Amino acid sequence: MSVTLTVNYKEIFKAETVEFIDELLEDNYDLNSILEFVDEHSEDDLLTYYVDYVDQGESSLSYDYDAVDNGGVHIFRRYY
């Protein structure tokens, strides 16, 4: 859980960070995840590493979605 509240992040972060967060939100990134990252790391790390951090996290779980219609049931296989 992030210490930084979603209602006050614009008041406590640098203008550059707020602008970056707003851009991320426009691209459908999750605000709570962003704020948690800042709490665990830093504003500078957010600006430098966050997009790569999320991309790596998402790509490390490769999914092969073979939707097999079996009476309305879909089977999803996960490959590591």
Secondary structure, DSSP 8 states (H G I E B T S, - for coil): --SS-TTTHHHHS-HHHHHHHHHHHHTT--HHHHHHHHHHS-HHHHHHHHHHHHHHHHHTSEEE-----BTTB---EEE-
